[in-house]
Each structure stands twice: as structure tokens, then as C-alpha cells.
Amino acid sequence: MKKLILIFLFIIGSAVYAQEETLMGQEEIANGGFGAPVVKFTSINSQFGVLAGGRGGWIINHSLILGIGGYGLVNNVNAADMIIDRGPFLNFGYGGFEMEYIRNWDKMVHASIYLLLGGGAVSQRTNIFAEPLVWTTSNFGPFNSTNFFIAEPAVNIELNIVKFFRIDIGASYRLISGVNRIGLNNSDLGGPSVVMALKFGKF
């Protein structure tokens, strides 16, 4: 994980250095910003999971993004090997600082690399069915919360729709550290995702 972070920081540093050369010339450095709803399709605890959230950031010279993002599990994923959709279920979310380097930003279709560094938490909630179904604090509540560190690199293909709107489709991989509990570990929560983001802003 450390090697991955160092490689990404080297790429970001190279991009900043190139921008400094432009700044030293006659062109002024461009600034912008964006916000984006994001959805990620993945596997969590060997089950299908959907993560939803958002990200936003400052765009430097059209190519370097510094920002923040946060994502959470929005569908039912069983916390243990029990009857599917009967619970207990996982609560899972994370967020942090994000860096993204966009290559050939002025082309209609172009690529970017991305890295999130941050933290999150996982816990469980019970979901006891009754007839009729009644939700109370006794059958719907978090417990046994565990915090973790996450690094999530990604590669994206970006499509320029109009000047203020872009669509990103890509793949990411969650590298998680700090989860060590009975029935759940780092590998249960880590893994690949298919990612889609709708970016609105000044690019």
C-alpha cells in the first residue's frame, strides 16, 4: 500500500511541476471546481453492494484535482452467513482526501487516475421481522463499530458532454486496514468497484 501511495504522489508531483513551468511562462494558471454524485457497484462480504455518495474539489490548470469525498453502503448486505435479507446487516461508510490527475482534459474522451486516502467505519444493525413489520430502536440500531484506514486508487474514462458537465466511468480498488473482528476482516470489505460519477462545474 505504501508503494502505491508513493507512486501516485510522484505522478501528482510531476503534474504540479509541469504546471509550475506553465505558470512561469506567459499563461496564467487556470482554476475551477466541481461537485459530483457518485455510485459504486462492488462486492462486500462476498455479496453485491452499492455505495453511493459524492465528491467535490478544486481543479488546478484543468488537470489536477484536490478535494474530498464520502461514500456509504445503501443496500442490505448480510453481516454473517445467515438467511439472506434477514439480517443482521452491515453499516459501512468511508471518506477522505482525494487527488486526481486528468490527462488530455480538452479531448472529448480522456483518462484520469485518482486516489482517495481516508478512513471509515463498519458496524452492524439487526433487522428482526414481525407481522406486521415494525421498526423500533430494539430491532434497528448500530453496534460493535470498528474504524479503519482506506486507500482507494482508480482509473477513469471521462466524457465531456458540455463545458460544465462530464461523465466518469471507471474502476477502483479499496485497500482497507484495521478491521479485525470475528467474522469480518479487511478483505471482506476491500476489493474492486465499478464507478460512475456525474461531474458538474467549471473545468
DRENLOLO-658827 format. One record per residue (C-alpha): x, y, z. Coordinates in steps of 0.1 Angstrom, whole numbers. Example, Ala and Ser with C-alpha at 12.3 -4.5 7.8 and 13.67 -1.06 7.14 Angstrom:
pt east=123 | north=-45 | up=78
pt east=137 | north=-11 | up=71
***
This chain:
pt east=0 | north=0 | up=0
pt east=29 | north=24 | up=8
pt east=45 | north=18 | up=-26
pt east=11 | north=26 | up=-43
pt east=7 | north=58 | up=-24
pt east=43 | north=69 | up=-32
pt east=39 | north=62 | up=-69
pt east=7 | north=82 | up=-70
pt east=23 | north=111 | up=-51
pt east=52 | north=111 | up=-76
pt east=28 | north=113 | up=-105
pt east=9 | north=142 | up=-88
pt east=42 | north=159 | up=-81
pt east=53 | north=156 | up=-117
pt east=20 | north=172 | up=-128
pt east=24 | north=201 | up=-104
pt east=60 | north=207 | up=-116
pt east=47 | north=208 | up=-152
pt east=21 | north=234 | up=-141
pt east=48 | north=255 | up=-125
pt east=67 | north=256 | up=-158
pt east=35 | north=269 | up=-174
pt east=30 | north=294 | up=-146
pt east=65 | north=308 | up=-152
pt east=56 | north=314 | up=-188
pt east=31 | north=339 | up=-202
pt east=-1 | north=319 | up=-194
pt east=-19 | north=322 | up=-161
pt east=-28 | north=291 | up=-142
pt east=-65 | north=282 | up=-145
pt east=-87 | north=274 | up=-116
pt east=-120 | north=257 | up=-114
pt east=-141 | north=234 | up=-93
pt east=-168 | north=207 | up=-94
pt east=-192 | north=186 | up=-75
pt east=-204 | north=151 | up=-84
pt east=-228 | north=124 | up=-72
pt east=-211 | north=90 | up=-73
pt east=-223 | north=54 | up=-73
pt east=-201 | north=24 | up=-70
pt east=-210 | north=-12 | up=-77
pt east=-189 | north=-37 | up=-58
pt east=-187 | north=-69 | up=-36
pt east=-188 | north=-65 | up=1
pt east=-186 | north=-96 | up=24
pt east=-189 | north=-117 | up=-8
pt east=-223 | north=-101 | up=-16
pt east=-234 | north=-75 | up=-41
pt east=-231 | north=-40 | up=-27
pt east=-240 | north=-5 | up=-39
pt east=-221 | north=25 | up=-25
pt east=-235 | north=60 | up=-30
pt east=-220 | north=94 | up=-22
pt east=-204 | north=124 | up=-35
pt east=-172 | north=142 | up=-42
pt east=-160 | north=177 | up=-49
pt east=-128 | north=196 | up=-54
pt east=-106 | north=223 | up=-67
pt east=-93 | north=220 | up=-103
pt east=-59 | north=234 | up=-109
pt east=-49 | north=241 | up=-145
pt east=-77 | north=218 | up=-159
pt east=-57 | north=187 | up=-149
pt east=-51 | north=184 | up=-112
pt east=-79 | north=179 | up=-87
pt east=-76 | north=182 | up=-49
pt east=-108 | north=176 | up=-30
pt east=-128 | north=154 | up=-6
pt east=-154 | north=126 | up=-10
pt east=-176 | north=103 | up=11
pt east=-194 | north=71 | up=3
pt east=-218 | north=47 | up=21
pt east=-234 | north=14 | up=16
pt east=-271 | north=18 | up=6
pt east=-283 | north=-17 | up=1
pt east=-287 | north=-47 | up=25
pt east=-255 | north=-67 | up=29
pt east=-256 | north=-95 | up=55
pt east=-230 | north=-93 | up=82
pt east=-228 | north=-131 | up=87
pt east=-237 | north=-163 | up=70
pt east=-274 | north=-162 | up=78
pt east=-306 | north=-162 | up=58
pt east=-303 | north=-136 | up=30
pt east=-322 | north=-104 | up=37
pt east=-330 | north=-114 | up=73
pt east=-300 | north=-96 | up=89
pt east=-280 | north=-86 | up=108
pt east=-268 | north=-62 | up=81
pt east=-237 | north=-42 | up=77
pt east=-234 | north=-4 | up=81
pt east=-203 | north=6 | up=60
pt east=-190 | north=40 | up=50
pt east=-158 | north=59 | up=43
pt east=-144 | north=92 | up=31
pt east=-113 | north=113 | up=29
pt east=-89 | north=134 | up=8
pt east=-89 | north=129 | up=-29
pt east=-64 | north=136 | up=-56
pt east=-70 | north=132 | up=-94
pt east=-48 | north=138 | up=-124
pt east=-66 | north=143 | up=-157
pt east=-47 | north=137 | up=-190
pt east=-57 | north=155 | up=-222
pt east=-86 | north=173 | up=-205
pt east=-95 | north=192 | up=-236
pt east=-103 | north=160 | up=-256
pt east=-139 | north=148 | up=-257
pt east=-128 | north=114 | up=-243
pt east=-98 | north=113 | up=-220
pt east=-85 | north=94 | up=-190
pt east=-76 | north=102 | up=-154
pt east=-60 | north=85 | up=-123
pt east=-74 | north=90 | up=-88
pt east=-65 | north=82 | up=-52
pt east=-86 | north=86 | up=-20
pt east=-68 | north=84 | up=13
pt east=-90 | north=85 | up=44
pt east=-109 | north=65 | up=70
pt east=-143 | north=49 | up=77
pt east=-163 | north=27 | up=100
pt east=-182 | north=-5 | up=98
pt east=-209 | north=-18 | up=122
pt east=-240 | north=-40 | up=123
pt east=-276 | north=-34 | up=126
pt east=-303 | north=-60 | up=134
pt east=-334 | north=-63 | up=113
pt east=-360 | north=-85 | up=130
pt east=-391 | north=-91 | up=110
pt east=-425 | north=-91 | up=127
pt east=-461 | north=-93 | up=114
pt east=-468 | north=-66 | up=106
pt east=-433 | north=-51 | up=101
pt east=-425 | north=-26 | up=128
pt east=-392 | north=-7 | up=131
pt east=-380 | north=2 | up=166
pt east=-348 | north=10 | up=183
pt east=-347 | north=-25 | up=195
pt east=-345 | north=-41 | up=161
pt east=-327 | north=-14 | up=141
pt east=-296 | north=1 | up=156
pt east=-258 | north=1 | up=152
pt east=-234 | north=-17 | up=174
pt east=-198 | north=-30 | up=175
pt east=-185 | north=-2 | up=154
pt east=-149 | north=-6 | up=140
pt east=-129 | north=21 | up=124
pt east=-104 | north=15 | up=95
pt east=-80 | north=32 | up=72
pt east=-86 | north=32 | up=34
pt east=-66 | north=39 | up=3
pt east=-86 | north=36 | up=-30
pt east=-69 | north=41 | up=-63
pt east=-89 | north=43 | up=-95
pt east=-86 | north=47 | up=-133
pt east=-114 | north=66 | up=-151
pt east=-125 | north=73 | up=-186
pt east=-141 | north=108 | up=-188
pt east=-165 | north=120 | up=-214
pt east=-171 | north=158 | up=-220
pt east=-208 | north=163 | up=-226
pt east=-209 | north=201 | up=-224
pt east=-185 | north=226 | up=-209
pt east=-200 | north=223 | up=-174
pt east=-209 | north=186 | up=-173
pt east=-188 | north=154 | up=-176
pt east=-194 | north=117 | up=-171
pt east=-168 | north=95 | up=-155
pt east=-168 | north=57 | up=-157
pt east=-140 | north=37 | up=-142
pt east=-127 | north=10 | up=-118
pt east=-113 | north=14 | up=-83
pt east=-99 | north=-9 | up=-57
pt east=-104 | north=-5 | up=-19
pt east=-74 | north=-12 | up=2
pt east=-85 | north=-14 | up=38
pt east=-65 | north=-18 | up=70
pt east=-77 | north=-20 | up=106
pt east=-107 | north=-44 | up=105
pt east=-100 | north=-75 | up=127
pt east=-131 | north=-89 | up=143
pt east=-149 | north=-122 | up=144
pt east=-165 | north=-130 | up=111
pt east=-152 | north=-98 | up=93
pt east=-118 | north=-87 | up=82
pt east=-101 | north=-63 | up=58
pt east=-105 | north=-85 | up=27
pt east=-143 | north=-88 | up=33
pt east=-146 | north=-50 | up=29
pt east=-119 | north=-43 | up=4
pt east=-120 | north=-51 | up=-33
pt east=-128 | north=-37 | up=-68
pt east=-156 | north=-15 | up=-78
pt east=-172 | north=-2 | up=-110
pt east=-176 | north=36 | up=-105
pt east=-198 | north=61 | up=-122
pt east=-197 | north=99 | up=-114
pt east=-216 | north=129 | up=-129
pt east=-194 | north=159 | up=-126
pt east=-208 | north=194 | up=-127
pt east=-186 | north=225 | up=-125
pt east=-161 | north=247 | up=-141
pt east=-134 | north=226 | up=-157
***
